Amino acid sequence: MIAFISRRESFSSSHRVALPNLSDKENMKLFGACSNKNGHGHNYILEITIKGKVNPKTGYVIDLKEVKEIMHQNFLKYVDHKNLNLDVDFLKGINPTTENIAIACWNKLNPHFKKSAKLFSIKIFETDKNFVEYRGE
């Protein structure tokens, strides 16, 4: 039997959404308040979903303690209470939109899941009303 399991974690980060080749005025026109020259922050919610066969012995697709550890060690410890533009090596040179954060998260987490428990999707909630879902290429 195939099952989908999900885990949610939160992180707080600041960022500025802007393109370096544009002026501050052009960035404000394109990205609005998200391009505030001094940045802004969010209390993000990260939700990952894993797809796999239920192990008949354990009843698990994967132990959620293992999922929590993978999330913390490979993504959350790098982004929580950080400036995404300045402090996060794997986002250097990348405009830190929620879409790009979700892709980076996928790239950091995906290698840590086994064949029997595959990463299915990443959801990052920027606000209560706005979120991005990414399912790999």
Rosetta constraint file for C-alpha pairs under 8 A:
AtomPair CA 1 CA 53 HARMONIC 5.50 0.50
AtomPair CA 1 CA 54 HARMONIC 5.82 0.50
AtomPair CA 2 CA 51 HARMONIC 6.98 0.50
AtomPair CA 2 CA 52 HARMONIC 5.33 0.50
AtomPair CA 2 CA 53 HARMONIC 4.42 0.50
AtomPair CA 2 CA 54 HARMONIC 6.12 0.50
AtomPair CA 3 CA 51 HARMONIC 5.83 0.50
AtomPair CA 3 CA 52 HARMONIC 5.71 0.50
AtomPair CA 3 CA 53 HARMONIC 6.23 0.50
AtomPair CA 3 CA 54 HARMONIC 6.50 0.50
AtomPair CA 3 CA 61 HARMONIC 6.99 0.50
AtomPair CA 4 CA 49 HARMONIC 6.38 0.50
AtomPair CA 4 CA 50 HARMONIC 5.56 0.50
AtomPair CA 4 CA 51 HARMONIC 4.56 0.50
AtomPair CA 4 CA 52 HARMONIC 6.69 0.50
AtomPair CA 4 CA 61 HARMONIC 7.97 0.50
AtomPair CA 5 CA 49 HARMONIC 5.44 0.50
AtomPair CA 5 CA 50 HARMONIC 5.33 0.50
AtomPair CA 5 CA 51 HARMONIC 6.63 0.50
AtomPair CA 5 CA 61 HARMONIC 7.54 0.50
AtomPair CA 6 CA 47 HARMONIC 6.59 0.50
AtomPair CA 6 CA 48 HARMONIC 5.42 0.50
AtomPair CA 6 CA 49 HARMONIC 4.19 0.50
AtomPair CA 6 CA 50 HARMONIC 6.29 0.50
AtomPair CA 7 CA 47 HARMONIC 5.54 0.50
AtomPair CA 7 CA 48 HARMONIC 5.57 0.50
AtomPair CA 7 CA 49 HARMONIC 6.70 0.50
AtomPair CA 7 CA 64 HARMONIC 7.42 0.50
AtomPair CA 7 CA 67 HARMONIC 7.45 0.50
AtomPair CA 7 CA 68 HARMONIC 7.43 0.50
AtomPair CA 8 CA 45 HARMONIC 6.73 0.50
AtomPair CA 8 CA 46 HARMONIC 5.53 0.50
AtomPair CA 8 CA 47 HARMONIC 4.32 0.50
AtomPair CA 8 CA 48 HARMONIC 6.66 0.50
AtomPair CA 9 CA 45 HARMONIC 5.87 0.50
AtomPair CA 9 CA 46 HARMONIC 5.26 0.50
AtomPair CA 9 CA 47 HARMONIC 6.52 0.50
AtomPair CA 10 CA 43 HARMONIC 6.95 0.50
AtomPair CA 10 CA 44 HARMONIC 5.58 0.50
AtomPair CA 10 CA 45 HARMONIC 4.41 0.50
AtomPair CA 10 CA 46 HARMONIC 5.79 0.50
AtomPair CA 11 CA 43 HARMONIC 5.87 0.50
AtomPair CA 11 CA 44 HARMONIC 5.29 0.50
AtomPair CA 11 CA 45 HARMONIC 6.52 0.50
AtomPair CA 11 CA 46 HARMONIC 7.62 0.50
AtomPair CA 11 CA 76 HARMONIC 6.79 0.50
AtomPair CA 11 CA 79 HARMONIC 7.12 0.50
AtomPair CA 11 CA 80 HARMONIC 4.80 0.50
AtomPair CA 11 CA 81 HARMONIC 7.08 0.50
AtomPair CA 12 CA 41 HARMONIC 7.16 0.50
AtomPair CA 12 CA 42 HARMONIC 5.72 0.50
AtomPair CA 12 CA 43 HARMONIC 4.42 0.50
AtomPair CA 12 CA 44 HARMONIC 5.88 0.50
AtomPair CA 12 CA 79 HARMONIC 7.61 0.50
AtomPair CA 12 CA 80 HARMONIC 5.19 0.50
AtomPair CA 12 CA 81 HARMONIC 5.16 0.50
AtomPair CA 12 CA 82 HARMONIC 7.46 0.50
AtomPair CA 13 CA 41 HARMONIC 5.50 0.50
AtomPair CA 13 CA 42 HARMONIC 5.76 0.50
AtomPair CA 13 CA 43 HARMONIC 6.78 0.50
AtomPair CA 13 CA 44 HARMONIC 7.61 0.50
AtomPair CA 13 CA 79 HARMONIC 6.47 0.50
AtomPair CA 13 CA 80 HARMONIC 5.78 0.50
AtomPair CA 13 CA 81 HARMONIC 4.96 0.50
AtomPair CA 13 CA 82 HARMONIC 5.10 0.50
AtomPair CA 13 CA 83 HARMONIC 5.79 0.50
AtomPair CA 13 CA 84 HARMONIC 6.63 0.50
AtomPair CA 14 CA 39 HARMONIC 6.51 0.50
AtomPair CA 14 CA 40 HARMONIC 5.30 0.50
AtomPair CA 14 CA 41 HARMONIC 3.85 0.50
AtomPair CA 14 CA 42 HARMONIC 6.35 0.50
AtomPair CA 14 CA 81 HARMONIC 7.49 0.50
AtomPair CA 14 CA 82 HARMONIC 6.36 0.50
AtomPair CA 14 CA 83 HARMONIC 4.69 0.50
AtomPair CA 14 CA 84 HARMONIC 6.13 0.50
AtomPair CA 15 CA 39 HARMONIC 5.21 0.50
AtomPair CA 15 CA 40 HARMONIC 5.73 0.50
AtomPair CA 15 CA 41 HARMONIC 6.17 0.50
AtomPair CA 15 CA 83 HARMONIC 5.49 0.50
AtomPair CA 15 CA 84 HARMONIC 5.20 0.50
AtomPair CA 15 CA 85 HARMONIC 5.74 0.50
AtomPair CA 15 CA 96 HARMONIC 6.79 0.50
AtomPair CA 16 CA 34 HARMONIC 6.18 0.50
AtomPair CA 16 CA 35 HARMONIC 5.31 0.50
AtomPair CA 16 CA 36 HARMONIC 6.52 0.50
AtomPair CA 16 CA 37 HARMONIC 7.13 0.50
AtomPair CA 16 CA 38 HARMONIC 7.28 0.50
AtomPair CA 16 CA 39 HARMONIC 4.42 0.50
AtomPair CA 16 CA 40 HARMONIC 6.47 0.50
AtomPair CA 16 CA 85 HARMONIC 6.82 0.50
AtomPair CA 16 CA 96 HARMONIC 7.19 0.50
AtomPair CA 17 CA 31 HARMONIC 6.78 0.50
AtomPair CA 17 CA 34 HARMONIC 5.53 0.50
AtomPair CA 17 CA 35 HARMONIC 4.88 0.50
AtomPair CA 17 CA 36 HARMONIC 7.98 0.50
AtomPair CA 17 CA 39 HARMONIC 7.82 0.50
AtomPair CA 17 CA 95 HARMONIC 5.93 0.50
AtomPair CA 17 CA 96 HARMONIC 5.98 0.50
AtomPair CA 17 CA 97 HARMONIC 6.21 0.50
AtomPair CA 18 CA 22 HARMONIC 7.75 0.50
AtomPair CA 18 CA 27 HARMONIC 5.58 0.50
AtomPair CA 18 CA 31 HARMONIC 7.06 0.50
AtomPair CA 18 CA 34 HARMONIC 7.98 0.50
AtomPair CA 18 CA 35 HARMONIC 5.52 0.50
AtomPair CA 18 CA 95 HARMONIC 6.38 0.50
AtomPair CA 19 CA 27 HARMONIC 6.68 0.50
AtomPair CA 19 CA 95 HARMONIC 6.73 0.50
AtomPair CA 22 CA 26 HARMONIC 5.74 0.50
AtomPair CA 22 CA 27 HARMONIC 6.06 0.50
AtomPair CA 23 CA 27 HARMONIC 6.14 0.50
AtomPair CA 24 CA 28 HARMONIC 6.10 0.50
AtomPair CA 24 CA 35 HARMONIC 7.84 0.50
AtomPair CA 24 CA 37 HARMONIC 7.14 0.50
AtomPair CA 25 CA 29 HARMONIC 6.24 0.50
AtomPair CA 26 CA 30 HARMONIC 6.21 0.50
AtomPair CA 27 CA 31 HARMONIC 5.71 0.50
AtomPair CA 27 CA 32 HARMONIC 7.25 0.50
AtomPair CA 27 CA 35 HARMONIC 6.07 0.50
AtomPair CA 28 CA 32 HARMONIC 4.51 0.50
AtomPair CA 28 CA 33 HARMONIC 6.61 0.50
AtomPair CA 28 CA 34 HARMONIC 7.71 0.50
AtomPair CA 28 CA 35 HARMONIC 5.46 0.50
AtomPair CA 28 CA 36 HARMONIC 7.16 0.50
AtomPair CA 31 CA 35 HARMONIC 5.60 0.50
AtomPair CA 32 CA 36 HARMONIC 7.61 0.50
AtomPair CA 34 CA 39 HARMONIC 7.24 0.50
AtomPair CA 34 CA 40 HARMONIC 6.99 0.50
AtomPair CA 35 CA 39 HARMONIC 6.66 0.50
AtomPair CA 36 CA 40 HARMONIC 6.90 0.50
AtomPair CA 42 CA 126 HARMONIC 6.34 0.50
AtomPair CA 42 CA 127 HARMONIC 7.36 0.50
AtomPair CA 43 CA 126 HARMONIC 6.95 0.50
AtomPair CA 43 CA 127 HARMONIC 7.47 0.50
AtomPair CA 44 CA 124 HARMONIC 6.66 0.50
AtomPair CA 44 CA 125 HARMONIC 5.52 0.50
AtomPair CA 44 CA 126 HARMONIC 5.02 0.50
AtomPair CA 44 CA 127 HARMONIC 6.92 0.50
AtomPair CA 45 CA 123 HARMONIC 7.98 0.50
AtomPair CA 45 CA 124 HARMONIC 5.66 0.50
AtomPair CA 45 CA 125 HARMONIC 4.95 0.50
AtomPair CA 45 CA 126 HARMONIC 6.92 0.50
AtomPair CA 46 CA 122 HARMONIC 7.27 0.50
AtomPair CA 46 CA 123 HARMONIC 5.83 0.50
AtomPair CA 46 CA 124 HARMONIC 4.66 0.50
AtomPair CA 46 CA 125 HARMONIC 6.47 0.50
AtomPair CA 47 CA 122 HARMONIC 5.94 0.50
AtomPair CA 47 CA 123 HARMONIC 4.98 0.50
AtomPair CA 47 CA 124 HARMONIC 6.33 0.50
AtomPair CA 48 CA 119 HARMONIC 7.50 0.50
AtomPair CA 48 CA 120 HARMONIC 7.61 0.50
AtomPair CA 48 CA 121 HARMONIC 5.74 0.50
AtomPair CA 48 CA 122 HARMONIC 4.64 0.50
AtomPair CA 48 CA 123 HARMONIC 6.20 0.50
AtomPair CA 49 CA 119 HARMONIC 6.25 0.50
AtomPair CA 49 CA 120 HARMONIC 5.41 0.50
AtomPair CA 49 CA 121 HARMONIC 5.19 0.50
AtomPair CA 49 CA 122 HARMONIC 6.58 0.50
AtomPair CA 50 CA 117 HARMONIC 6.09 0.50
AtomPair CA 50 CA 118 HARMONIC 5.44 0.50
AtomPair CA 50 CA 119 HARMONIC 4.54 0.50
AtomPair CA 50 CA 120 HARMONIC 5.04 0.50
AtomPair CA 50 CA 121 HARMONIC 7.10 0.50
AtomPair CA 51 CA 61 HARMONIC 7.45 0.50
AtomPair CA 51 CA 117 HARMONIC 5.63 0.50
AtomPair CA 51 CA 118 HARMONIC 5.32 0.50
AtomPair CA 51 CA 119 HARMONIC 6.34 0.50
AtomPair CA 51 CA 120 HARMONIC 5.68 0.50
AtomPair CA 52 CA 61 HARMONIC 5.54 0.50
AtomPair CA 52 CA 116 HARMONIC 5.44 0.50
AtomPair CA 52 CA 117 HARMONIC 4.51 0.50
AtomPair CA 52 CA 118 HARMONIC 6.23 0.50
AtomPair CA 53 CA 61 HARMONIC 5.68 0.50
AtomPair CA 53 CA 116 HARMONIC 6.32 0.50
AtomPair CA 53 CA 117 HARMONIC 7.15 0.50
AtomPair CA 54 CA 58 HARMONIC 7.97 0.50
AtomPair CA 54 CA 59 HARMONIC 5.70 0.50
AtomPair CA 54 CA 60 HARMONIC 5.27 0.50
AtomPair CA 54 CA 61 HARMONIC 4.55 0.50
AtomPair CA 55 CA 59 HARMONIC 5.17 0.50
AtomPair CA 55 CA 60 HARMONIC 5.47 0.50
AtomPair CA 55 CA 61 HARMONIC 6.00 0.50
AtomPair CA 56 CA 60 HARMONIC 7.84 0.50
AtomPair CA 61 CA 116 HARMONIC 7.53 0.50
AtomPair CA 61 CA 117 HARMONIC 6.14 0.50
AtomPair CA 62 CA 66 HARMONIC 7.26 0.50
AtomPair CA 62 CA 67 HARMONIC 7.42 0.50
AtomPair CA 62 CA 117 HARMONIC 6.39 0.50
AtomPair CA 63 CA 67 HARMONIC 6.69 0.50
AtomPair CA 64 CA 68 HARMONIC 6.12 0.50
AtomPair CA 65 CA 69 HARMONIC 6.28 0.50
AtomPair CA 66 CA 70 HARMONIC 6.19 0.50
AtomPair CA 67 CA 71 HARMONIC 6.20 0.50
AtomPair CA 68 CA 72 HARMONIC 6.22 0.50
AtomPair CA 69 CA 73 HARMONIC 5.89 0.50
AtomPair CA 70 CA 74 HARMONIC 5.80 0.50
AtomPair CA 70 CA 75 HARMONIC 7.89 0.50
AtomPair CA 70 CA 109 HARMONIC 6.93 0.50
AtomPair CA 70 CA 112 HARMONIC 6.93 0.50
AtomPair CA 71 CA 75 HARMONIC 5.60 0.50
AtomPair CA 71 CA 76 HARMONIC 6.09 0.50
AtomPair CA 71 CA 109 HARMONIC 6.84 0.50
AtomPair CA 72 CA 76 HARMONIC 4.65 0.50
AtomPair CA 72 CA 77 HARMONIC 5.57 0.50
AtomPair CA 73 CA 77 HARMONIC 6.10 0.50
AtomPair CA 74 CA 78 HARMONIC 7.52 0.50
AtomPair CA 74 CA 108 HARMONIC 6.02 0.50
AtomPair CA 74 CA 109 HARMONIC 6.26 0.50
AtomPair CA 75 CA 79 HARMONIC 6.63 0.50
AtomPair CA 75 CA 105 HARMONIC 6.36 0.50
AtomPair CA 75 CA 108 HARMONIC 6.39 0.50
AtomPair CA 75 CA 109 HARMONIC 7.09 0.50
AtomPair CA 76 CA 80 HARMONIC 5.65 0.50
AtomPair CA 78 CA 82 HARMONIC 7.46 0.50
AtomPair CA 78 CA 88 HARMONIC 6.34 0.50
AtomPair CA 79 CA 83 HARMONIC 7.59 0.50
AtomPair CA 79 CA 84 HARMONIC 6.72 0.50
AtomPair CA 79 CA 87 HARMONIC 7.98 0.50
AtomPair CA 79 CA 88 HARMONIC 6.57 0.50
AtomPair CA 82 CA 87 HARMONIC 5.93 0.50
AtomPair CA 82 CA 88 HARMONIC 7.34 0.50
AtomPair CA 83 CA 87 HARMONIC 5.36 0.50
AtomPair CA 83 CA 88 HARMONIC 7.22 0.50
AtomPair CA 84 CA 88 HARMONIC 5.47 0.50
AtomPair CA 84 CA 91 HARMONIC 6.75 0.50
AtomPair CA 84 CA 96 HARMONIC 6.60 0.50
AtomPair CA 85 CA 91 HARMONIC 6.83 0.50
AtomPair CA 85 CA 92 HARMONIC 6.51 0.50
AtomPair CA 85 CA 93 HARMONIC 7.88 0.50
AtomPair CA 85 CA 94 HARMONIC 7.87 0.50
AtomPair CA 85 CA 95 HARMONIC 7.65 0.50
AtomPair CA 85 CA 96 HARMONIC 6.79 0.50
AtomPair CA 86 CA 92 HARMONIC 7.22 0.50
AtomPair CA 88 CA 92 HARMONIC 6.55 0.50
AtomPair CA 90 CA 104 HARMONIC 7.29 0.50
AtomPair CA 91 CA 95 HARMONIC 7.73 0.50
AtomPair CA 91 CA 96 HARMONIC 7.01 0.50
AtomPair CA 91 CA 101 HARMONIC 7.86 0.50
AtomPair CA 91 CA 104 HARMONIC 7.33 0.50
AtomPair CA 94 CA 100 HARMONIC 7.38 0.50
AtomPair CA 95 CA 100 HARMONIC 7.05 0.50
AtomPair CA 96 CA 100 HARMONIC 5.74 0.50
AtomPair CA 96 CA 101 HARMONIC 5.95 0.50
AtomPair CA 97 CA 101 HARMONIC 6.20 0.50
AtomPair CA 98 CA 102 HARMONIC 6.11 0.50
AtomPair CA 98 CA 124 HARMONIC 6.92 0.50
AtomPair CA 98 CA 126 HARMONIC 6.90 0.50
AtomPair CA 98 CA 131 HARMONIC 7.53 0.50
AtomPair CA 98 CA 132 HARMONIC 6.47 0.50
AtomPair CA 99 CA 103 HARMONIC 6.39 0.50
AtomPair CA 99 CA 132 HARMONIC 6.00 0.50
AtomPair CA 99 CA 133 HARMONIC 7.90 0.50
AtomPair CA 99 CA 134 HARMONIC 7.71 0.50
AtomPair CA 100 CA 104 HARMONIC 6.12 0.50
AtomPair CA 101 CA 105 HARMONIC 6.05 0.50
AtomPair CA 102 CA 106 HARMONIC 6.21 0.50
AtomPair CA 102 CA 122 HARMONIC 6.32 0.50
AtomPair CA 102 CA 123 HARMONIC 6.89 0.50
AtomPair CA 102 CA 124 HARMONIC 6.28 0.50
AtomPair CA 102 CA 132 HARMONIC 7.08 0.50
AtomPair CA 102 CA 133 HARMONIC 7.26 0.50
AtomPair CA 102 CA 134 HARMONIC 6.25 0.50
AtomPair CA 103 CA 107 HARMONIC 6.27 0.50
AtomPair CA 103 CA 134 HARMONIC 6.64 0.50
AtomPair CA 103 CA 136 HARMONIC 7.42 0.50
AtomPair CA 104 CA 108 HARMONIC 6.24 0.50
AtomPair CA 105 CA 109 HARMONIC 6.11 0.50
AtomPair CA 105 CA 122 HARMONIC 7.53 0.50
AtomPair CA 106 CA 110 HARMONIC 5.53 0.50
AtomPair CA 106 CA 121 HARMONIC 7.98 0.50
AtomPair CA 106 CA 122 HARMONIC 6.55 0.50
AtomPair CA 106 CA 134 HARMONIC 7.71 0.50
AtomPair CA 106 CA 135 HARMONIC 7.97 0.50
AtomPair CA 106 CA 136 HARMONIC 6.94 0.50
AtomPair CA 107 CA 111 HARMONIC 7.40 0.50
AtomPair CA 109 CA 113 HARMONIC 7.42 0.50
AtomPair CA 109 CA 119 HARMONIC 7.94 0.50
AtomPair CA 110 CA 118 HARMONIC 7.64 0.50
AtomPair CA 110 CA 119 HARMONIC 5.89 0.50
AtomPair CA 113 CA 117 HARMONIC 6.01 0.50
AtomPair CA 113 CA 118 HARMONIC 5.60 0.50
AtomPair CA 113 CA 119 HARMONIC 6.51 0.50
AtomPair CA 114 CA 118 HARMONIC 6.15 0.50
AtomPair CA 120 CA 135 HARMONIC 5.93 0.50
AtomPair CA 120 CA 136 HARMONIC 7.98 0.50
AtomPair CA 121 CA 133 HARMONIC 6.69 0.50
AtomPair CA 121 CA 134 HARMONIC 5.61 0.50
AtomPair CA 121 CA 135 HARMONIC 4.45 0.50
AtomPair CA 121 CA 136 HARMONIC 7.40 0.50
AtomPair CA 122 CA 132 HARMONIC 7.98 0.50
AtomPair CA 122 CA 133 HARMONIC 5.56 0.50
AtomPair CA 122 CA 134 HARMONIC 5.17 0.50
AtomPair CA 122 CA 135 HARMONIC 6.40 0.50
AtomPair CA 123 CA 131 HARMONIC 6.70 0.50
AtomPair CA 123 CA 132 HARMONIC 5.49 0.50
AtomPair CA 123 CA 133 HARMONIC 4.32 0.50
AtomPair CA 123 CA 134 HARMONIC 6.45 0.50
AtomPair CA 124 CA 131 HARMONIC 5.42 0.50
AtomPair CA 124 CA 132 HARMONIC 5.39 0.50
AtomPair CA 124 CA 133 HARMONIC 6.64 0.50
AtomPair CA 125 CA 129 HARMONIC 7.80 0.50
AtomPair CA 125 CA 130 HARMONIC 5.93 0.50
AtomPair CA 125 CA 131 HARMONIC 4.06 0.50
AtomPair CA 125 CA 132 HARMONIC 6.55 0.50
AtomPair CA 126 CA 130 HARMONIC 5.66 0.50
AtomPair CA 126 CA 131 HARMONIC 5.61 0.50
AtomPair CA 127 CA 131 HARMONIC 6.94 0.50
